Amino acid sequence: MPRPASSRVSWLRERGMGASVLVATISSAFGAVLLTATGYLAAILRADPYIGQSEVLAAVLVILSIILTGVAVYVAAIVTANTFSTVVAGRTRRIALMRLIGASARSQRAEVARQGLVVGVIGAALGLVVGIIVSAAGIALAEQLLGITDVGYGVLQGVLVIPAIIVALTTWGAAWVGSRRVLAVTPLQALGGSVEATHEALAGRRGRNAGAIGLFGTGAALLAAGIALGLLTPLGVVVAFFGGLLSFTGLVLGSTLIMPPVLRLVGRMFGRSATARLAAENALRYPERSSRMAIGVVIGVTLVTMFAVALETVKSVLTASAGGAVDSDFTAILDTFAGIMMGLVAVSAVIAAVGLVNLLTIGVVQRRRELGLLRSLGVSTGQVRRMVLLEAAHITIAAVATGLVLGTAYGWAGAQSLLGSVPVPPLWQSPTFVAPAVPWVPVLLIVVATAVLTLVAAVVPTRLATRVAPVEALAD
């Protein structure tokens, strides 16, 4: 007898699915808005009698929109994969029961992947609609405020479907990657609850750890080679780009090796009280869960910091080559470009923030027995609330510290490898080598935004944690 439609989609009400739909929606809408903005600006350029014949600016705008959309999809894929990994860990008992009555691990994984495809399609469709509405409103507002005449550009373009398709397929793939733990679930685990890998289990993954270390080492070597080559030719930035890509991929894969030591250092900042020690141990006991929460924030902070440091270092390189101050008009253009770029990249940071809130919430739901045991041992509601808040603080502070270091290194490497060999009047000095230039105002804004993120991310989890009744939680 076939299941009713309501039961076939009941999994959409599970913790984490709504946030995954939101992540897909933001990514799809962002891609649609960027492509619309690019097309509209290109139409304005074509209508200009002086630069209308130049295709260079239009090509640059297209490339920029593709890169930024790709970054947003990359972050969304990591957040989605981490979400499904956590959801699967919470379903361990149910999956094991299905295995016990004859279901195969592959069929269970295929079911999770299908759910990812549904989530991706729903989010992509919603994002496409939202993106078209926002784009139409933005064009109307720009024409009214800036006095732009009608350039004959229609908002409804077939190309807008491309980001939606990419987001749907990426979400599907991320769900498949995140569900790989299903293959390791045994029928005996039907007796237990949610299962996360311990530090010892993660240390035993020698193949993955060796691959992560190899990628990071190769990437770091390419970064150094790109900087050195950049003193001879601007093509050094190509080598540095691949070095950054490989090294960061290695960091993502090896996050369970990198984040625990950082979390341990951060934990020492919060004193030796019982609540602070519990929060620190919870963050370290299951490093895979903590690393999932942190890595999305690391990516967001790294991207924003990278663009800020890169543009500040560009000014330092040009100033050193010119032998003095760079033209103020050119500096103003760079500052404007920096503001626009960081605003666009901030969308990826928002996606990462959604992932942090989502994973913290799922983590609290999956730890009902643990929280109930603490309450039965005499831990007060206020102490539980403070423990969850401190866990969020541990993770966000560690992520921001890591992201600031990585963003500074990548931003400096990019600017140095691109412009280290470029002479600038009036002195035309070349090659030019400068130290990283850190813009402190954006860094301060990142730190403040992180503090706000910590408080916001902990609101829902702390409410859920304090509602746990000891008797009900221990009975689960």
Solvent accessible surface area in square Angstrom, and as a share of the most:
residue,aa,sasa,rsa
1,M,232,1.03
2,P,116,0.73
3,R,149,0.54
4,P,87,0.55
5,A,64,0.49
6,S,76,0.49
7,S,44,0.28
8,R,114,0.42
9,V,73,0.42
10,S,42,0.27
11,W,30,0.11
12,L,50,0.25
13,R,191,0.70
14,E,51,0.23
15,R,114,0.42
16,G,7,0.07
17,M,1,0.00
18,G,48,0.46
19,A,22,0.17
20,S,3,0.02
21,V,23,0.13
22,L,84,0.42
23,V,2,0.01
24,A,2,0.02
25,T,19,0.11
26,I,38,0.19
27,S,0,0.00
28,S,1,0.00
29,A,13,0.10
30,F,19,0.08
31,G,0,0.00
32,A,0,0.00
33,V,46,0.27
34,L,15,0.08
35,L,31,0.16
36,T,2,0.01
37,A,43,0.34
38,T,12,0.07
39,G,17,0.17
40,Y,14,0.05
41,L,79,0.39
42,A,8,0.07
43,A,8,0.06
44,I,47,0.24
45,L,32,0.16
46,R,142,0.52
47,A,66,0.51
48,D,50,0.26
49,P,117,0.74
50,Y,195,0.74
51,I,70,0.35
52,G,10,0.10
53,Q,173,0.77
54,S,48,0.31
55,E,112,0.50
56,V,105,0.60
57,L,87,0.43
58,A,15,0.11
59,A,49,0.38
60,V,80,0.46
61,L,43,0.21
62,V,64,0.37
63,I,99,0.50
64,L,43,0.22
65,S,3,0.02
66,I,105,0.54
67,I,93,0.47
68,L,4,0.02
69,T,14,0.08
70,G,38,0.37
71,V,32,0.18
72,A,0,0.00
73,V,15,0.09
74,Y,88,0.34
75,V,0,0.00
76,A,8,0.06
77,A,23,0.18
78,I,22,0.11
79,V,6,0.04
80,T,4,0.02
81,A,16,0.12
82,N,22,0.11
83,T,2,0.01
84,F,1,0.00
85,S,11,0.07
86,T,1,0.00
87,V,7,0.04
88,V,0,0.00
89,A,0,0.00
90,G,31,0.30
91,R,16,0.06
92,T,1,0.01
93,R,115,0.42
94,R,115,0.42
95,I,4,0.02
96,A,0,0.00
97,L,84,0.42
98,M,75,0.34
99,R,64,0.23
100,L,111,0.55
101,I,135,0.69
102,G,66,0.64
103,A,26,0.20
104,S,59,0.38
105,A,16,0.12
106,R,174,0.63
107,S,52,0.33
108,Q,19,0.08
109,R,25,0.09
110,A,34,0.26
111,E,62,0.28
112,V,4,0.02
113,A,5,0.04
114,R,141,0.51
115,Q,7,0.03
116,G,0,0.00
117,L,57,0.29
118,V,58,0.33
119,V,0,0.00
120,G,0,0.00
121,V,78,0.45
122,I,62,0.32
123,G,0,0.00
124,A,4,0.03
125,A,52,0.41
126,L,89,0.44
127,G,0,0.00
128,L,38,0.19
129,V,84,0.48
130,V,67,0.38
131,G,0,0.00
132,I,40,0.20
133,I,110,0.56
134,V,75,0.43
135,S,7,0.05
136,A,43,0.33
137,A,61,0.47
138,G,37,0.35
139,I,23,0.11
140,A,58,0.45
141,L,98,0.49
142,A,27,0.21
143,E,53,0.24
144,Q,147,0.65
145,L,126,0.63
146,L,130,0.65
147,G,59,0.56
148,I,43,0.22
149,T,107,0.62
150,D,122,0.63
151,V,36,0.21
152,G,69,0.67
153,Y,45,0.17
154,G,39,0.38
155,V,28,0.16
156,L,141,0.70
157,Q,69,0.31
158,G,64,0.62
159,V,67,0.39
160,L,3,0.01
161,V,66,0.38
162,I,91,0.46
163,P,4,0.03
164,A,9,0.07
165,I,91,0.46
166,I,78,0.40
167,V,4,0.02
168,A,13,0.10
169,L,96,0.48
170,T,37,0.21
171,T,7,0.04
172,W,108,0.38
173,G,34,0.33
174,A,7,0.05
175,A,0,0.00
176,W,108,0.38
177,V,76,0.44
178,G,1,0.01
179,S,0,0.00
180,R,96,0.35
181,R,43,0.16
182,V,0,0.00
183,L,77,0.38
184,A,76,0.59
185,V,5,0.03
186,T,63,0.37
187,P,44,0.28
188,L,149,0.74
189,Q,53,0.24
190,A,8,0.06
191,L,158,0.79
192,G,33,0.31
193,G,38,0.37
194,S,43,0.28
195,V,52,0.30
196,E,11,0.05
197,A,10,0.08
198,T,56,0.33
199,H,90,0.40
200,E,130,0.58
201,A,51,0.40
202,L,6,0.03
203,A,54,0.42
204,G,52,0.50
205,R,79,0.29
206,R,198,0.72
207,G,61,0.59
208,R,88,0.32
209,N,18,0.09
210,A,64,0.49
211,G,36,0.35
212,A,3,0.02
213,I,111,0.57
214,G,38,0.37
215,L,54,0.27
216,F,86,0.36
217,G,37,0.35
218,T,69,0.40
219,G,0,0.00
220,A,42,0.33
221,A,63,0.49
222,L,54,0.27
223,L,27,0.13
224,A,62,0.48
225,A,48,0.38
226,G,0,0.00
227,I,23,0.12
228,A,59,0.46
229,L,65,0.33
230,G,0,0.00
231,L,51,0.25
232,L,144,0.72
233,T,38,0.22
234,P,59,0.37
235,L,122,0.61
236,G,0,0.00
237,V,44,0.25
238,V,72,0.42
239,V,42,0.24
240,A,4,0.03
241,F,125,0.52
242,F,107,0.44
243,G,0,0.00
244,G,14,0.13
245,L,92,0.46
246,L,57,0.28
247,S,1,0.01
248,F,24,0.10
249,T,46,0.27
250,G,2,0.02
251,L,18,0.09
252,V,28,0.16
253,L,66,0.33
254,G,2,0.02
255,S,12,0.08
256,T,20,0.12
257,L,65,0.32
258,I,57,0.29
259,M,3,0.01
260,P,5,0.03
261,P,64,0.40
262,V,35,0.20
263,L,4,0.02
264,R,111,0.41
265,L,111,0.55
266,V,9,0.05
267,G,9,0.09
268,R,168,0.61
269,M,131,0.59
270,F,51,0.21
271,G,38,0.37
272,R,183,0.67
273,S,53,0.34
274,A,74,0.57
275,T,10,0.06
276,A,2,0.01
277,R,127,0.46
278,L,60,0.30
279,A,0,0.00
280,A,18,0.14
281,E,105,0.47
282,N,8,0.04
283,A,4,0.03
284,L,27,0.13
285,R,103,0.37
286,Y,54,0.21
287,P,1,0.01
288,E,15,0.07
289,R,15,0.06
290,S,4,0.03
291,S,2,0.01
292,R,17,0.06
293,M,11,0.05
294,A,0,0.00
295,I,10,0.05
296,G,4,0.04
297,V,7,0.04
298,V,3,0.01
299,I,4,0.02
300,G,1,0.01
301,V,15,0.09
302,T,6,0.03
303,L,23,0.12
304,V,21,0.12
305,T,1,0.01
306,M,50,0.22
307,F,42,0.18
308,A,5,0.04
309,V,0,0.00
310,A,21,0.16
311,L,20,0.10
312,E,54,0.24
313,T,0,0.00
314,V,18,0.11
315,K,35,0.15
316,S,37,0.24
317,V,0,0.00
318,L,16,0.08
319,T,50,0.29
320,A,38,0.30
321,S,0,0.00
322,A,4,0.03
323,G,45,0.44
324,G,35,0.34
325,A,99,0.77
326,V,31,0.18
327,D,90,0.46
328,S,84,0.54
329,D,100,0.52
330,F,81,0.34
331,T,37,0.21
332,A,56,0.43
333,I,112,0.57
334,L,20,0.10
335,D,70,0.36
336,T,83,0.48
337,F,86,0.36
338,A,12,0.09
339,G,42,0.40
340,I,100,0.51
341,M,4,0.02
342,M,37,0.17
343,G,44,0.42
344,L,45,0.23
345,V,2,0.01
346,A,38,0.29
347,V,35,0.20
348,S,2,0.01
349,A,33,0.25
350,V,77,0.44
351,I,0,0.00
352,A,3,0.02
353,A,23,0.18
354,V,25,0.14
355,G,3,0.03
356,L,1,0.00
357,V,39,0.23
358,N,12,0.06
359,L,4,0.02
360,L,5,0.02
361,T,10,0.06
362,I,5,0.03
363,G,1,0.01
364,V,3,0.02
365,V,51,0.29
366,Q,38,0.17
367,R,19,0.07
368,R,77,0.28
369,R,124,0.45
370,E,42,0.19
371,L,1,0.00
372,G,0,0.00
373,L,88,0.44
374,L,25,0.12
375,R,60,0.22
376,S,59,0.38
377,L,132,0.66
378,G,62,0.60
379,V,30,0.17
380,S,55,0.35
381,T,45,0.26
382,G,38,0.37
383,Q,80,0.36
384,V,0,0.00
385,R,115,0.42
386,R,112,0.41
387,M,1,0.00
388,V,2,0.01
389,L,60,0.30
390,L,17,0.08
391,E,11,0.05
392,A,0,0.00
393,A,13,0.10
394,H,1,0.00
395,I,4,0.02
396,T,0,0.00
397,I,59,0.30
398,A,0,0.00
399,A,0,0.00
400,V,10,0.06
401,A,47,0.37
402,T,22,0.13
403,G,0,0.00
404,L,37,0.18
405,V,105,0.60
406,L,24,0.12
407,G,0,0.00
408,T,33,0.19
409,A,47,0.37
410,Y,24,0.09
411,G,1,0.01
412,W,45,0.16
413,A,3,0.02
414,G,26,0.25
415,A,2,0.02
416,Q,0,0.00
417,S,0,0.00
418,L,73,0.36
419,L,30,0.15
420,G,0,0.00
421,S,16,0.10
422,V,46,0.27
423,P,58,0.37
424,V,26,0.15
425,P,71,0.45
426,P,105,0.66
427,L,100,0.50
428,W,151,0.53
429,Q,90,0.40
430,S,55,0.35
431,P,87,0.55
432,T,10,0.06
433,F,124,0.52
434,V,22,0.13
435,A,75,0.58
436,P,60,0.38
437,A,18,0.14
438,V,42,0.24
439,P,18,0.11
440,W,181,0.63
441,V,107,0.61
442,P,24,0.15
443,V,21,0.12
444,L,113,0.56
445,L,114,0.57
446,I,18,0.09
447,V,70,0.40
448,V,80,0.46
449,A,60,0.47
450,T,14,0.08
451,A,57,0.44
452,V,82,0.47
453,L,31,0.16
454,T,14,0.08
455,L,110,0.55
456,V,84,0.48
457,A,0,0.00
458,A,3,0.02
459,V,68,0.39
460,V,60,0.34
461,P,0,0.00
462,T,13,0.07
463,R,144,0.53
464,L,32,0.16
465,A,0,0.00
466,T,28,0.16
467,R,175,0.64
468,V,5,0.03
469,A,39,0.30
470,P,36,0.23
471,V,126,0.72
472,E,108,0.48
473,A,0,0.00
474,L,72,0.36
475,A,84,0.65
476,D,78,0.40
